[in-house]
């Protein structure tokens, strides 16, 4: 029978355990069973839709650890990721290793992270022991198919030629059409010469629609009187998106392989001394064509399908005088680049019970060393292209470039990234109950020393803090936390800050007067506190720095560049950390004999001293030098988050339903703007949004352009976008820019499942609405570079004299039409969606059938990811948007076996 969500869990936060009943902080926790049904390579892709307040987004469906990830936004900020109490950014590990994921949102829960506490925390705890019996051995085998959906649909052949002629006439009226009627007809009826009149679908020729992944994992766990341990080994393999050349002795596609090893162990030397050792190691190998995957994708979008043949009649690579590159050759004959990533994390801790001094007193020390490096080896090679020269006597070919080779064991290695982090933490705790009172006190001092790629001086974070949690009769709850925190990149004497926070809770259902048969549990809680964020990109901004070896100086009658020193942006001796005052309030309730759980939270966070670049009107440019960032911004983020969960079970049937939603909005309070003549120009009072022109339709045939407000220097034509003249001065300029999107954010997730005898089912639906996204106009328009791609969504409802009213796109033009590519409301699109994010169906073989083969559990399962999407966007995925690396769905199957 599938495990149902457990109501009373514990989270391990700063090495002390406080049950949810006594918690007054704003946190949300999910567990292993919530994420291990998702067949993805990275933890970040498994959390989406499961936690209120946490907004995740995938920007690419590209294979590899640097791309196949989701970004997080927590209450408007990018949260810190912490694994087993240590700040680490590595999330590409075995999902089976996860014990719980807790999102810390308010000041009380994040306070002890000091100058890194403002953005919230995604706290991942990994497994450390067996749960069901003294020894467990688990195997898992999975195989999946990745299918890209909403792939871009490129226009080719005669349709492309017709659209090109139309854009040419709109741009250069009266010009001789590039493609004649006979040529267009040849493309349409298939009589075109494939070598002299090529017709390519580059994207579908080289970028596969389907690929595969495999995962093999084994873990063992034990739990004895004096020891506990968990160890796992995982191999994950994801095939590449690009086609491969059959004649190569090496692989050129962009595959990804990884090997993960984790061991968590604890040993009790006696009743008072405990040793802990956690080791995690990862080897990640990925690959891509020598011309680089991003360059190949850019070439696809910048190349006409009629430009040149992939191969000439003799099998050589085609080209033209305009195109000196060949997309097919770039994919399969440019060699390859390999990326080798290595991670090694080791945590060792020693805990002492000091009951001999006073009952409940303990001390603990932790040393964590984390190493990561990325090495790139380039084994790229050149290739020749041949383009035709046709005369009356025949066709000859001009060769451009040369064919290179790859020599065994050769290549150019580059150490792209090399990080080393040392974390030392000393803790002193006191946990004691006195009658109906329970007190937990924790004092800590920790230091993080991070060396980033050995190209900069190290970053040093230090925290000295104390927190205390008190409850009386599990009825009246209180927690106070304060930390003195420092960062070494600020002015000496101004590197440390004091951050306090406090929270209160009241369990009303514990009161003698509370007597409800409907409400089984009721708690209200709230917290307030100061948090901070020390920007790691602040590289000693308080010091003036210079570039050595610049060549920007000229001396003598003949201008000759002379090297020297160049002053960089001005220093800011007053730079400090960003701050946030956070208010959080919540109510928790249980109904129907604790089968229904409901939680509602309200938060209001005010951020001050935000780093901004001084705007025009505030900072004078007369000095002729760039201004540094300053602590001049402030903003407010507030919203409501709620969860509801119902679970029940009978003899053979059990089920659960869990839902969550988030309503969030934000407002800029101040950016130290100059004095603008019109209220709509101010960022203050508006959400953090894009500013631009308000589009009000198209110019139409017969309209007197001279009597309309236009952008100076450009005369619009019928079919161009018309902008609103907000100040009625007859000119469209910066005085007419305004906030373009002021909608709040609403996201929700619905997770439900059931188990019947040996069968189990689990599904997750997520949604985001109302949601508007600003899309880059250069990507929404055809022929953006004058001769490149045309996608269906760039032309299907364009303005023409025959379609002047219902058009949703401007007229076709060649090159960059700066008038139509202005930042404006025209390029916002409704991107609401509801997605069936995850489904799993499983069957567990009855135990009685496995007894003879010494197997305690055998389960077969099929699961899927990104299975169905309902969206107003017809042409591209609402999450990855216009990316050529289209999002994908996964159909995955496998089995798990426990001994």
C-alpha positions in Angstrom: 0.0 0.0 0.0 1.4 3.4 -0.9 2.5 5.5 2.0 0.2 8.4 2.9 1.6 11.8 3.8 2.5 11.8 7.5 1.0 14.7 9.5 3.6 15.1 12.3 7.1 15.2 10.7 10.2 16.9 12.0 12.7 19.1 10.2 16.4 19.2 11.0 17.2 22.9 11.2 20.5 24.0 12.6 20.9 20.7 14.3 17.9 21.0 16.5 14.5 19.3 16.0 11.3 21.2 16.7 8.0 19.5 15.8 5.5 21.3 13.6 3.2 21.5 16.5 5.7 23.8 18.3 6.8 25.7 15.2 6.0 29.4 14.9 8.1 30.0 11.8 6.8 30.2 8.2 8.0 26.9 6.6 6.7 24.3 4.3 8.0 20.7 4.0 7.7 18.0 1.5 9.2 14.5 1.7 10.8 11.8 -0.4 7.5 10.3 -1.5 6.5 13.7 -2.9 9.5 14.0 -5.3 10.7 10.5 -6.2 7.9 9.9 -8.6 9.3 12.5 -11.0 11.7 11.1 -13.6 14.1 14.1 -13.9 17.8 14.6 -13.6 17.8 17.6 -11.2 16.1 18.2 -7.9 14.9 21.7 -9.0 12.7 20.1 -11.6 10.9 17.9 -9.1 9.6 20.6 -6.7 7.5 22.7 -9.1 3.9 23.0 -8.0 4.4 21.3 -4.6 5.2 24.2 -2.3 3.2 27.5 -1.9 5.3 30.6 -2.4 8.0 28.9 -4.4 7.8 29.7 -8.1 10.0 27.6 -10.5 10.6 28.0 -14.2 12.5 26.0 -16.9 14.0 28.2 -19.6 15.4 25.4 -21.7 14.8 21.8 -22.7 18.5 21.3 -23.5 20.3 18.3 -22.2 23.0 18.8 -19.6 23.5 19.9 -15.9 24.0 23.5 -16.8 20.7 23.7 -18.7 18.3 21.0 -17.5 17.4 22.9 -14.3 14.7 25.1 -13.0 15.2 28.5 -11.5 13.5 29.4 -8.2 11.8 32.5 -7.0 10.6 32.5 -3.4 8.3 35.4 -2.4 10.0 37.4 -5.2 13.6 36.5 -4.4 16.1 33.9 -5.5 16.5 31.6 -2.4 19.7 30.0 -1.1 20.0 26.3 -1.4 21.2 24.4 1.7 22.0 20.7 1.8 22.4 19.0 5.2 23.0 22.3 6.9 25.7 23.6 4.5 25.1 26.2 1.7 25.7 24.4 -1.6 24.5 25.0 -5.1 24.7 21.4 -6.3 21.3 20.0 -7.0 22.0 17.3 -9.6 21.9 14.3 -7.3 19.9 11.2 -6.8 16.3 11.9 -5.8 16.2 8.7 -3.8 18.7 10.3 -1.4 16.2 13.0 -0.3 14.6 12.7 3.0 12.8 16.1 3.0 12.8 19.5 1.4 11.9 22.4 3.7 11.4 25.9 2.4 12.2 28.5 5.0 10.4 31.7 4.2 10.2 34.1 7.1 12.7 35.9 9.4 12.6 33.5 12.3 13.3 30.4 10.1 16.2 32.1 8.1 17.7 34.4 10.7 20.7 32.2 11.6 22.0 32.6 8.0 22.8 36.2 8.8 23.8 38.3 5.8 22.4 35.5 3.5 19.0 35.3 5.1 16.8 37.7 3.1 16.1 35.6 0.1 14.7 32.5 1.9 16.2 29.0 2.0 15.5 25.8 0.2 16.7 23.3 2.8 17.4 19.8 1.6 17.9 17.0 4.1 19.3 13.6 2.8 18.6 10.2 4.3 20.8 8.9 7.1 19.4 5.5 8.2 16.9 2.8 7.5 13.3 3.2 8.7 11.6 -0.1 8.4 14.2 -2.7 9.6 17.9 -2.9 10.7 19.1 -3.4 7.2 17.7 -2.5 3.8 19.1 -2.9 0.3 17.2 -1.2 -2.6 17.7 -1.5 -6.3 16.1 0.7 -9.0 16.2 0.5 -12.8 14.5 3.1 -15.0 14.3 3.9 -18.7 12.6 6.8 -20.2 11.8 8.6 -23.5 12.1 12.3 -23.8 9.7 13.8 -26.3 9.9 17.5 -27.3 6.6 19.2 -27.6 5.8 22.6 -29.1 8.8 22.4 -31.4 9.2 25.5 -33.6 7.6 25.1 -37.0 9.8 26.6 -39.7 8.3 27.8 -43.0 10.2 26.4 -46.0 10.0 26.1 -49.7 7.5 28.1 -51.8 5.8 29.6 -48.8 9.0 31.0 -47.5 9.8 32.5 -50.9 6.3 34.1 -51.1 6.7 35.6 -47.7 10.2 36.9 -48.5 8.9 38.6 -51.6 6.1 40.2 -49.5 8.6 41.5 -46.9 10.9 42.7 -49.7 8.1 44.8 -51.3 7.1 46.2 -47.9 10.7 47.3 -47.2 11.7 48.3 -50.7 8.6 49.1 -52.7 9.0 48.4 -56.4 12.0 46.2 -56.0 12.4 43.2 -58.3 11.2 40.1 -56.4 14.0 37.9 -55.3 12.0 34.7 -56.1 10.2 34.5 -59.4 6.8 32.9 -59.9 8.5 29.9 -61.7 10.9 29.3 -58.8 8.0 29.5 -56.3 6.0 27.0 -58.3 9.0 24.7 -58.5 9.3 24.7 -54.8 5.7 24.0 -54.3 5.4 21.2 -56.8 8.7 19.6 -55.9 10.5 20.2 -59.2 13.2 22.4 -57.8 16.8 21.4 -58.2 17.8 20.3 -54.7 21.3 21.5 -55.1 20.9 24.8 -57.0 17.4 25.5 -55.5 17.8 23.9 -52.0 14.9 23.6 -49.5 15.9 22.7 -46.0 14.2 22.2 -42.7 17.3 22.7 -40.7 15.8 22.3 -37.3 14.1 18.9 -37.9 17.1 17.7 -39.9 19.6 17.9 -37.1 17.6 18.3 -33.8 15.9 15.1 -32.7 12.3 15.1 -31.5 12.9 12.1 -29.2 15.8 11.1 -27.1 16.2 8.7 -24.2 17.4 8.5 -20.6 18.4 5.7 -18.2 18.8 5.6 -14.5 20.3 2.8 -12.3 20.5 3.2 -8.6 21.3 1.1 -5.5 21.3 2.1 -1.9 21.8 0.4 1.4 20.7 1.6 4.9 21.1 0.4 8.4 20.0 1.2 11.9 21.6 -0.4 14.9 22.1 0.4 18.6 25.3 2.3 18.1 25.2 3.2 14.4 23.1 4.5 11.6 24.0 4.8 7.9 22.7 5.3 4.4 24.8 4.9 1.2 23.8 5.1 -2.4 25.3 4.8 -5.9 23.6 6.2 -9.0 24.2 6.3 -12.7 22.2 8.6 -14.8 22.5 8.9 -18.6 20.7 11.2 -21.0 21.2 11.0 -24.7 21.7 14.1 -26.8 19.4 16.2 -28.8 21.5 16.5 -32.0 22.0 13.9 -34.6 25.4 12.1 -34.9 27.6 11.5 -37.8 27.9 7.8 -38.7 31.5 8.2 -40.0 32.9 9.6 -36.7 34.8 7.4 -34.3 33.6 9.7 -31.5 30.3 11.1 -30.3 29.4 14.7 -31.2 25.9 15.0 -29.8 25.2 16.8 -26.5 24.8 13.8 -24.2 25.0 13.9 -20.4 26.2 11.1 -18.0 26.7 11.2 -14.3 27.8 9.0 -11.4 26.8 9.9 -7.9 28.0 8.4 -4.6 26.7 9.3 -1.2 27.4 7.9 2.3 25.9 9.3 5.5 26.9 7.6 8.7 26.7 8.1 12.4 28.5 6.2 15.1 27.9 6.4 18.9 31.2 5.8 20.7 29.2 5.8 23.9 26.1 7.4 25.3 27.7 10.8 25.2 29.8 11.0 22.0 28.5 10.7 18.5 30.6 10.9 15.3 28.9 11.8 12.0 30.5 11.5 8.5 28.7 12.5 5.3 30.5 12.1 1.9 29.1 13.0 -1.5 31.0 12.6 -4.8 29.8 13.2 -8.3 31.3 12.8 -11.7 29.5 14.4 -14.6 30.5 14.1 -18.2 28.7 16.0 -20.9 29.4 16.7 -24.5 28.4 18.9 -27.5 29.4 19.5 -31.1 32.7 21.3 -31.7 30.8 24.3 -33.1 28.8 24.5 -29.7 25.2 23.8 -29.4 24.1 27.4 -28.9 26.0 28.5 -32.0 24.3 25.8 -34.1 20.9 26.8 -32.8 21.6 30.5 -33.6 22.6 29.5 -37.1 19.4 27.6 -37.6 17.4 30.8 -36.8 19.6 33.0 -38.8 19.7 30.9 -42.0 17.3 30.9 -44.9 16.0 27.4 -45.7 16.7 28.2 -49.3 20.2 29.5 -48.7 22.3 26.4 -49.6 22.1 22.7 -49.8 23.2 20.6 -46.8 25.3 18.5 -49.2 26.2 19.0 -52.8 25.6 16.4 -55.5 29.1 14.9 -54.8 28.5 14.6 -51.1 30.5 17.7 -50.1 29.1 20.2 -47.7 27.2 23.0 -49.4 27.4 26.7 -48.9 27.2 30.0 -50.7 29.0 33.3 -50.9 26.5 34.6 -48.3 26.8 31.6 -46.0 30.3 30.4 -45.2 29.1 28.0 -42.7 27.1 24.7 -43.0 24.7 23.8 -40.3 24.9 20.0 -40.9 28.7 20.1 -40.9 28.7 22.2 -37.7 26.6 19.5 -36.1 28.4 16.3 -37.1 31.8 17.3 -38.6 33.1 20.1 -36.3 34.6 17.7 -33.7 33.3 17.9 -30.1 33.7 19.6 -26.8 33.7 17.6 -23.6 32.8 19.0 -20.2 34.0 17.2 -17.1 32.6 18.2 -13.7 33.8 16.8 -10.4 32.2 17.5 -7.0 33.4 16.2 -3.7 31.8 17.1 -0.4 32.8 15.8 3.0 31.1 16.7 6.3 32.5 15.5 9.6 30.8 16.3 12.9 31.3 15.4 16.6 28.6 15.8 19.1 28.9 15.6 22.9 26.2 15.3 25.4 27.1 17.3 28.5 24.4 16.1 30.9 27.2 15.7 33.5 27.5 19.4 33.6 23.8 20.1 33.4 21.0 18.0 32.0 20.1 18.8 28.4 23.3 20.6 27.5 25.2 19.5 24.4 27.9 20.7 22.1 28.7 19.9 18.4 31.3 20.8 15.9 31.1 20.5 12.2 33.7 20.8 9.4 32.5 20.7 5.8 34.8 20.8 2.8 33.3 21.2 -0.7 35.2 21.1 -3.9 34.0 21.5 -7.4 35.7 22.0 -10.8 34.6 22.1 -14.4 37.1 21.3 -17.1 36.4 21.8 -20.8 38.3 20.0 -23.5 37.9 21.4 -27.0 38.5 18.8 -29.7 37.0 20.9 -32.5 38.0 20.7 -36.1 37.4 22.7 -39.3 35.5 21.6 -42.4 35.4 22.9 -45.9 32.3 24.1 -47.8 31.7 24.3 -51.5 29.4 26.7 -53.2 28.3 26.6 -56.8 29.1 29.0 -59.6 26.8 28.4 -62.5 27.6 29.7 -66.0 26.4 28.9 -69.4 29.0 26.1 -69.7 28.0 24.4 -66.4 28.5 24.5 -62.7 31.8 24.7 -60.8 32.4 24.9 -57.1 34.4 27.3 -54.9 36.0 25.8 -51.9 36.0 27.8 -48.6 38.0 26.6 -45.6 39.8 23.3 -45.1 39.0 19.9 -43.7 40.7 19.3 -40.3 41.3 16.2 -38.3 41.2 15.3 -34.6 44.4 13.7 -33.3 44.1 11.1 -30.6 44.7 12.4 -27.0 44.8 15.9 -28.3 42.7 18.9 -27.4 42.7 22.2 -25.6 41.8 21.8 -21.9 40.4 24.8 -20.1 39.7 24.9 -16.4 36.4 26.9 -16.5 35.4 26.8 -12.9 37.2 25.7 -9.7 35.5 26.4 -6.4 36.5 25.4 -2.9 34.3 26.1 0.1 35.2 25.4 3.7 32.5 25.6 6.4 33.2 25.4 10.1 30.3 25.4 12.6 30.4 25.3 16.4 27.2 24.8 18.3 26.2 24.8 21.9 22.6 23.6 22.7 20.4 23.3 25.7 17.2 21.2 25.5 15.2 20.8 28.7 11.6 20.3 29.9 10.4 21.6 33.2 7.0 20.4 34.0 4.8 21.8 31.3 7.5 24.0 29.9 10.0 23.0 27.2 13.0 25.1 26.3 15.4 24.7 23.4 18.4 27.1 23.2 21.0 27.1 20.5 24.2 29.1 20.2 26.3 29.0 17.2 29.4 30.4 15.5 30.2 29.5 11.9 32.4 30.6 9.2 32.2 30.0 5.4 35.3 30.5 3.3 34.5 30.4 -0.4 37.2 30.6 -3.2 35.5 31.1 -6.5 37.6 29.9 -9.5 40.8 31.2 -7.9 40.3 34.4 -10.0 39.2 36.5 -7.1 39.9 36.9 -3.5 37.9 34.6 -1.2 34.5 35.4 0.2 34.2 35.0 4.0 30.8 34.9 5.8 30.7 34.7 9.6 27.7 34.3 11.9 27.5 34.4 15.7 24.0 33.8 16.8 21.6 32.4 19.4 18.0 31.2 19.1 15.6 30.1 21.8 12.3 28.2 21.4 9.9 27.9 24.3 6.5 26.4 24.8 4.2 26.0 27.8 2.0 22.9 27.7 2.3 22.9 23.9 -0.2 25.8 24.1 1.8 29.0 24.2 4.8 29.2 21.9 7.6 31.6 21.5 10.8 31.8 19.6 13.5 34.5 19.5 16.6 34.5 17.3 19.4 37.0 16.8 22.6 36.9 14.9 25.7 39.0 14.5 26.8 38.5 10.9 29.8 39.7 8.8 31.0 39.7 5.2 34.6 40.5 4.3 33.9 42.6 1.2 32.7 45.7 3.0 34.6 48.5 4.5 36.6 47.5 7.6 34.7 48.5 10.6 31.4 48.2 8.7 31.4 44.5 7.9 29.1 43.3 10.7 25.4 43.7 11.3 22.9 42.7 14.0 19.7 40.9 12.9 17.0 40.1 15.4 13.7 38.2 14.9 10.9 36.9 17.1 7.8 34.7 16.7 4.7 33.9 18.9 2.2 31.1 18.6 -1.0 30.1 20.4 -2.6 26.6 20.1 -6.2 27.5 20.8 -7.4 23.9 20.6 -5.4 23.2 23.7 -7.4 25.6 25.8 -9.9 24.1 28.3 -12.6 26.3 26.9 -12.1 25.0 23.3 -14.5 22.2 22.7 -15.2 21.6 19.0 -16.2 18.4 17.4 -15.4 19.8 14.0 -12.0 21.5 14.6 -9.5 19.1 16.1 -6.5 21.4 16.1 -6.2 25.2 15.7 -3.1 27.3 16.0 -2.3 30.9 15.1 1.2 32.2 14.8 3.2 35.2 13.7 6.8 36.4 13.3 8.7 39.6 12.6 12.3 40.2 12.1 15.2 41.8 10.2 17.1 39.9 7.5 19.9 40.8 5.1 21.5 39.9 1.9 25.2 40.6 1.2 25.6 40.7 -2.5 28.4 38.2 -3.5 29.0 40.2 -6.7 30.2 43.1 -4.6 33.9 42.8 -5.3 35.4 45.3 -2.9 33.3 48.1 -4.4 34.4 50.4 -1.6 37.9 50.5 -3.2 38.8 52.2 -6.5 40.1 49.8 -9.0 41.8 50.0 -12.4 42.4 48.0 -15.5 46.1 47.5 -16.2 47.3 47.3 -19.8 44.5 49.2 -21.6 45.3 50.7 -25.0 43.0 53.8 -24.8 45.7 56.5 -24.9 47.0 58.4 -27.9 50.1 60.6 -28.1 51.8 62.5 -30.8 50.7 64.0 -34.1 49.8 60.5 -35.4 47.3 58.7 -33.2 49.1 55.7 -31.8 47.5 53.5 -29.1 49.6 53.5 -26.0 48.9 51.1 -23.1 48.4 52.3 -19.6 46.0 52.1 -16.7 42.3 52.8 -16.9 40.1 53.8 -14.1 37.0 51.7 -13.8 33.6 52.7 -12.2 33.8 55.0 -9.3 34.1 53.4 -5.8 31.3 53.5 -3.3 32.8 53.6 0.2 29.3 53.5 1.8 28.1 50.3 0.1 26.4 47.9 2.5 24.1 44.9 2.5 20.5 44.9 1.5 18.0 44.6 4.2 14.4 43.3 4.7 11.9 43.7 7.5 9.7 40.6 7.3 6.2 40.1 8.8 4.6 36.6 8.6 1.3 35.5 10.1 -0.4 32.1 9.8 -3.3 29.9 10.9 -3.2 26.1 11.0 -6.2 23.9 11.5 -7.2 20.3 11.4 -10.7 18.9 10.8 -12.5 15.6 10.6 -10.4 13.7 13.1 -7.2 15.3 11.7 -7.8 13.9 8.2 -8.2 17.5 6.8 -5.3 19.9 7.3 -5.5 23.5 6.3 -2.9 26.2 6.6 -3.1 29.9 5.5 -0.2 32.4 5.6 0.1 36.1 5.0 3.4 37.8 4.5 4.5 41.4 4.1 8.2 42.0 3.4 9.8 45.4 3.0 13.2 45.5 1.4 15.4 48.5 1.8 19.0 49.5 0.8 18.6 47.5 -2.4 21.4 47.9 -4.8 20.6 50.0 -7.8 22.4 51.9 -10.6 21.7 55.6 -10.3 19.3 56.7 -13.0 19.5 59.7 -15.3 18.4 62.8 -13.4 19.7 61.4 -10.1 23.4 61.0 -11.1 25.1 63.6 -13.2 27.2 62.4 -16.1 29.4 65.4 -16.2 32.3 63.6 -14.6 32.6 61.2 -17.6 32.8 58.0 -15.5 30.4 55.2 -14.6 28.7 55.3 -11.3 28.9 52.4 -8.9 25.8 50.6 -7.6 24.4 52.3 -4.5 22.0 51.2 -1.7 19.2 53.4 -3.0 16.2 51.1 -3.7 13.3 49.9 -1.6 10.4 47.6 -2.5 7.6 45.6 -0.9 6.5 42.0 -1.5 3.3 40.7 0.1 0.8 37.9 -0.6 -1.2 35.0 0.7 -0.2 31.3 0.6 -2.5 28.4 1.5 -2.4 24.6 1.6 -5.1 22.1 2.2 -4.7 18.3 2.5 -7.1 15.5 3.0 -6.1 11.9 3.6 -8.0 8.8 4.5 -7.7 5.0 4.3 -9.6 1.8 4.8 -8.7 -1.8 4.8 -7.6 -2.0 1.1 -8.1 1.5 -0.2 -6.4 4.8 0.8 -6.2 8.2 -0.9 -5.1 11.7 -0.5 -5.6 15.2 -2.0 -3.2 18.0 -1.4 -3.7 21.5 -2.8 -1.7 24.8 -2.5 -2.0 28.2 -4.0 -0.1 31.4 -3.9 -1.2 35.0 -4.5 1.7 37.4 -4.7 2.2 41.0 -5.7 5.0 43.5 -5.3 5.6 47.2 -5.5 8.6 49.4 -6.0 8.8 52.0 -3.2 11.8 54.0 -4.3 14.6 53.9 -6.9 15.8 57.4 -6.1 14.5 58.5 -9.4 14.9 62.0 -10.8 12.0 64.4 -11.2 9.8 63.2 -14.1 7.2 65.5 -15.6 4.5 62.8 -15.6 3.4 60.4 -12.9 3.3 57.4 -15.2 7.0 57.6 -15.8 7.9 56.7 -12.2 8.9 53.2 -11.3 8.0 53.9 -7.7 4.4 52.8 -6.9 4.5 50.2 -9.7 5.4 46.5 -9.6 8.8 45.4 -10.7 7.9 45.3 -14.4 8.9 46.3 -17.9 8.4 49.9 -18.9 7.6 50.8 -22.5 5.1 52.3 -24.9 1.4 51.5 -24.9 0.5 50.0 -28.3 -2.9 51.0 -29.7 -3.1 49.2 -33.0 -1.7 49.6 -36.4 -1.3 52.4 -38.9 -3.8 51.8 -41.7 -3.9 52.5 -45.4 -5.1 56.0 -46.1 -4.2 57.3 -42.6 -2.4 60.7 -42.6 0.9 59.8 -40.9 1.8 63.5 -40.6 -1.1 64.0 -38.2 -0.1 61.2 -35.8 2.5 61.1 -33.1 5.5 59.2 -34.2 9.1 58.3 -33.1 11.4 61.0 -34.5 13.6 59.9 -37.4 11.2 57.2 -38.7 8.2 57.5 -40.9 5.9 54.6 -40.2 4.0 52.8 -42.9 0.6 51.0 -42.9 1.0 47.9 -40.9 3.5 49.3 -38.4 2.6 49.5 -34.7 1.0 52.7 -33.4 1.9 53.9 -29.9 -0.1 56.1 -27.6 1.0 59.7 -27.1 0.4 59.8 -23.4 1.4 63.5 -22.9 -0.2 64.6 -26.2 2.9 66.5 -27.4 2.8 65.1 -30.9 6.0 63.0 -30.4 6.6 59.4 -29.2 9.6 59.4 -26.9 10.7 58.4 -23.4 8.1 60.7 -22.0 5.4 58.2 -23.2 6.8 55.1 -21.4 4.7 53.5 -18.7 4.5 50.3 -16.7 3.3 47.5 -19.0 2.3 44.7 -16.7 0.8 45.2 -13.3 -0.9 41.9 -12.7 -0.3 39.9 -9.5 1.0 36.4 -9.6 -1.3 33.5 -8.9 0.0 29.9 -8.9 -1.4 26.7 -7.7 -0.7 23.0 -7.4 -2.9 20.0 -6.9 -1.4 16.6 -5.9 -3.7 13.6 -5.5 -3.4 9.8 -5.4 -4.8 6.6 -4.1 -3.7 3.0 -3.4 -5.8 -0.1 -3.8 -4.3 -3.4 -2.7 -1.1 -3.5 -4.7 -1.9 -0.7 -7.1 -1.1 3.0 -6.5 -1.6 6.2 -8.4 -0.1 9.7 -8.0 -0.6 12.8 -10.0 0.4 16.5 -9.8 -1.3 19.4 -11.6 0.1 22.9 -11.5 -1.2 26.2 -12.9 -0.2 29.8 -13.3 -2.7 32.5 -14.0 -3.3 35.3 -14.8 0.2 35.4 -16.3 1.6 37.7 -19.0 5.1 37.3 -20.4 7.1 39.9 -22.4 8.6 38.3 -25.5 11.6 39.7 -27.3 10.1 41.3 -30.5 13.1 40.4 -32.6 12.3 36.8 -31.9 8.6 37.3 -32.7 9.2 38.8 -36.1 10.2 37.1 -39.3 13.4 37.9 -41.2 14.8 39.7 -38.2 18.3 39.6 -39.8 17.0 40.2 -43.3 17.3 36.7 -44.7 16.9 34.3 -41.8 14.1 32.1 -40.4 10.4 32.4 -40.7 8.3 30.6 -38.0 4.6 30.0 -38.3 3.8 32.3 -35.3 5.7 35.2 -36.9 3.4 35.4 -40.0 0.1 33.6 -39.6 -1.9 36.6 -38.5 0.3 39.4 -39.8 -1.1 42.8 -41.0 -1.8 43.0 -44.7 -4.1 45.4 -46.6 -6.5 42.4 -46.7 -6.2 41.8 -42.9 -6.0 45.2 -41.4 -8.4 44.8 -38.4 -7.9 41.4 -36.9 -4.1 41.2 -37.3 -2.0 40.4 -34.2 1.4 41.0 -35.9 2.8 44.0 -37.8 3.5 43.9 -41.5 6.5 41.8 -42.8 9.7 43.6 -43.3 13.3 42.7 -43.9 16.0 43.5 -41.4 15.5 45.1 -38.0 12.5 47.3 -38.1 13.3 49.5 -35.1 9.9 51.0 -35.0 8.1 47.7 -34.5 10.7 46.3 -32.1 10.3 49.1 -29.5 9.6 47.8 -26.0 5.8 48.0 -25.8 2.7 46.4 -24.5 2.2 44.9 -28.0 4.8 42.1 -27.2 3.1 40.9 -24.0 1.3 37.6 -24.4 -1.1 35.8 -22.1 0.9 32.8 -20.9 -1.5 31.3 -18.4 -1.3 27.5 -18.3 -2.4 24.4 -16.5 -0.1 21.5 -16.7 -0.4 17.8 -15.8 3.1 17.9 -14.4 3.6 14.5 -13.0 1.8 11.1 -13.0 2.9 7.7 -11.7 1.1 4.4 -11.7 2.6 1.5 -9.8 2.0 -2.1 -8.8 3.6 -3.8 -5.8 3.8 -7.5 -5.9 2.2 -9.2 -2.9 4.8 -10.1 -0.2 3.6 -13.7 0.0 4.7 -14.3 -3.6 8.2 -13.0 -2.8 9.0 -14.8 0.4 10.8 -17.7 -1.2 13.2 -15.5 -3.1 14.1 -13.3 -0.1 12.6 -10.2 -1.6 10.7 -8.0 0.8 9.3 -5.5 -1.8 9.0 -5.5 -5.6 7.3 -2.7 -7.4 6.8 -1.9 -11.1 5.9 1.6 -12.2 5.4 3.9 -15.1 5.6 7.7 -14.6 5.5 10.8 -16.8 6.6 14.4 -16.6 5.0 17.4 -18.5 2.4 15.2 -19.9 -0.4 17.6 -20.9 -0.6 21.4 -21.1 -3.6 23.7 -21.5 -2.5 27.2 -22.6 -3.6 30.2 -24.7 -0.2 30.0 -26.4 -0.6 28.0 -29.6 2.9 28.0 -30.9 5.3 27.6 -28.1 5.5 26.3 -24.6 4.5 28.8 -21.9 7.4 27.9 -19.7 10.5 27.7 -22.0 8.9 30.3 -24.4 10.8 31.1 -27.6 13.8 28.9 -26.8 14.9 26.7 -29.7 15.7 24.1 -27.1 12.1 23.1 -26.8 10.6 21.8 -23.5 10.0 18.1 -23.3 7.8 15.5 -21.8 9.1 12.2 -20.3 7.5 8.8 -20.4 9.5 6.6 -18.0 9.2 3.1 -16.6 11.1 0.9 -14.2 11.1 -1.3 -11.2 12.3 -1.0 -7.6 13.4 -4.0 -5.5 14.0 -4.2 -1.8 15.9 -7.0 0.0 
